[in-house]
Amino acid sequence: MSDFAPDHGQGYDQERSHAFDGITEYDNSLPRWWVWMLYVSVVVAVSYMVYFHALSGELSRADVDKYEDEIRIRTAKIKFKTEEELVALSKDSAKIAKGKEAMSKAGCLACHGPEYTGIIGPNLRDKYWLYTSKMTTMVETITNGRTVNGVAVMPAQNLTLKADAIEAIACYIVQLNREGEKTGMRPQAAREKEDPIKY
């Protein structure tokens, strides 16, 4: 008999003795393929737990430390431009176009919205900023992300984007502000300070 066929032996289509509200159920055996899938799943789950939590797996504090060390090393290698250099660069149309593309690929739309006026992330097209409107601060935020009370609220992009792309994103944000403010998510009065982009 195939493992994928129902068991037509004793007990097939035998009703259980109890009933509820006129409803009865069969007392059939589960298909053997289903039972074997359950056994395999249990073995895989137990093996995974033993390997990663007790033996030579890397799901440990050491692995977290290794990841954080990698971020520090990658960040240390990034040499960003000064505020004056970034402001000058922000008027380069090619850089702005590159920033627009990089920002879209980095997934910024998910938190800042399709027009970057804010959803769960703040509005990037108004005159209120959490960490000042300086371009060096923008670059720092994009690179290292931001945390609030130990919880990451802005993901770090330094493992996925190169310095050139990070600077280009900052240039694009500045250009959006030069084009005019756009209403969106209400400023966070307790945290955001008025600091319009004037360059």
C-alpha positions in Angstrom: 0.0 0.0 0.0 1.3 3.5 -0.8 2.3 5.7 2.1 0.1 8.4 0.5 -3.1 6.3 0.5 -5.5 6.2 3.4 -5.4 3.2 5.7 -8.3 1.0 4.7 -7.7 -1.6 7.4 -9.6 -2.1 10.5 -11.0 1.1 11.9 -11.5 2.8 8.5 -14.7 4.9 8.5 -15.6 3.7 12.0 -17.5 6.3 14.0 -16.6 7.2 17.5 -19.1 6.3 20.1 -19.7 9.8 21.3 -21.7 12.6 19.6 -22.1 16.3 20.2 -25.2 18.2 19.1 -25.9 15.3 16.6 -22.3 15.5 15.2 -20.1 12.4 15.2 -16.6 11.9 13.9 -14.6 9.0 12.4 -11.9 7.3 14.4 -9.6 6.9 11.4 -5.8 6.6 11.6 -3.7 9.5 10.2 -2.1 8.9 6.8 1.3 7.4 7.3 3.1 10.1 5.2 1.6 12.7 7.6 2.8 10.8 10.7 6.3 10.4 9.2 6.4 14.1 8.4 5.6 14.8 12.0 8.4 12.5 13.2 10.9 14.1 10.9 9.9 17.6 12.0 10.3 16.7 15.7 13.8 15.2 15.0 14.9 18.3 13.0 13.6 20.7 15.7 15.3 18.8 18.5 18.6 18.6 16.5 18.4 22.3 15.8 18.0 23.2 19.4 20.8 20.9 20.6 23.2 22.1 17.9 22.6 25.9 18.2 21.9 26.2 21.9 24.2 23.6 23.4 27.0 22.5 21.0 28.9 24.2 18.3 26.3 26.5 16.9 26.8 30.3 16.7 23.5 31.4 18.1 25.1 32.8 21.2 26.4 36.0 22.7 29.7 35.3 21.0 27.9 35.5 17.6 26.3 38.8 18.6 29.7 40.2 19.6 31.2 39.1 16.3 28.4 40.9 14.4 28.9 44.1 16.4 32.6 43.9 15.8 32.0 43.6 12.1 29.9 46.7 12.2 32.5 48.6 14.1 35.2 47.5 11.6 33.1 48.4 8.6 32.2 51.8 10.1 35.8 52.6 11.0 36.8 52.0 7.3 34.2 54.5 6.1 35.6 58.0 5.6 32.9 60.5 5.1 33.2 64.1 3.9 33.0 67.2 6.0 29.8 69.3 6.4 31.0 71.8 3.8 32.0 69.1 1.3 28.6 67.4 1.7 26.7 70.6 1.3 28.6 71.3 -2.0 28.0 67.7 -3.1 24.2 68.0 -2.4 23.9 70.3 -5.4 25.3 67.7 -7.8 22.4 66.4 -9.9 24.1 63.0 -10.5 24.6 62.5 -6.8 21.0 63.4 -6.1 19.8 60.9 -8.7 22.0 58.2 -7.2 20.6 59.0 -3.7 17.0 58.7 -5.0 17.7 55.3 -6.4 19.7 54.1 -3.3 17.0 55.3 -0.9 14.4 53.4 -2.8 16.5 50.2 -2.8 17.3 50.6 0.9 13.7 50.2 1.9 13.3 53.7 3.4 9.7 53.9 2.0 8.5 51.3 4.5 9.0 53.7 7.4 9.1 57.1 5.9 6.4 56.7 3.3 6.4 56.9 -0.6 6.9 60.7 -0.4 9.1 60.5 2.7 6.5 62.4 4.7 6.5 59.8 7.5 4.6 56.7 8.5 6.3 55.3 11.6 9.5 57.1 10.8 9.5 60.9 10.9 8.7 63.2 8.1 11.9 64.0 6.1 10.4 66.9 4.2 9.6 69.3 7.0 11.7 71.7 9.1 11.6 69.5 12.2 14.5 67.2 12.9 15.3 64.7 15.7 19.1 65.0 15.4 19.6 68.4 13.6 19.4 69.0 9.9 23.2 68.9 9.4 24.3 66.6 6.6 27.0 65.0 8.7 24.2 64.0 11.2 22.1 62.6 8.4 25.0 60.5 7.2 25.7 59.3 10.8 22.0 58.3 11.2 21.9 56.4 7.9 25.2 54.7 8.6 24.7 53.6 12.2 21.0 53.7 12.6 19.3 55.0 15.8 18.1 53.4 19.0 15.6 54.6 21.6 15.9 53.0 25.0 18.0 50.3 23.6 15.5 49.4 20.8 16.6 50.0 17.2 14.1 52.4 15.6 16.3 53.1 12.5 18.3 50.2 11.0 22.0 50.8 10.3 22.8 50.7 6.6 26.6 50.4 6.8 26.5 46.7 6.1 24.5 47.1 2.9 25.4 50.5 1.5 28.8 52.0 0.7 29.9 55.4 1.9 29.2 56.9 -1.5 25.6 55.7 -1.5 25.0 56.9 2.1 26.2 60.4 1.2 24.0 60.3 -1.9 20.9 59.5 0.2 21.7 62.5 2.4 22.0 64.7 -0.8 18.7 63.5 -2.0 17.0 64.3 1.4 18.4 67.8 1.3 17.2 68.3 -2.3 13.7 67.2 -1.3 13.7 69.9 1.3 15.0 72.5 -1.1 12.0 71.7 -3.3 9.7 72.8 -0.5 8.2 71.4 2.7 5.5 68.7 2.5 3.0 68.0 5.3 2.8 64.5 6.6 3.5 62.9 10.0 3.0 65.4 12.8 6.3 66.5 14.4 7.2 64.8 17.7 7.0 67.8 19.9 9.0 66.3 22.8 11.9 65.2 20.5 11.9 67.1 17.2 13.3 70.6 17.1 12.7 73.2 14.4 15.8 73.3 12.3 15.1 74.1 8.6 17.6 73.3 5.9 19.0 76.6 4.7 21.7 75.5 2.3 
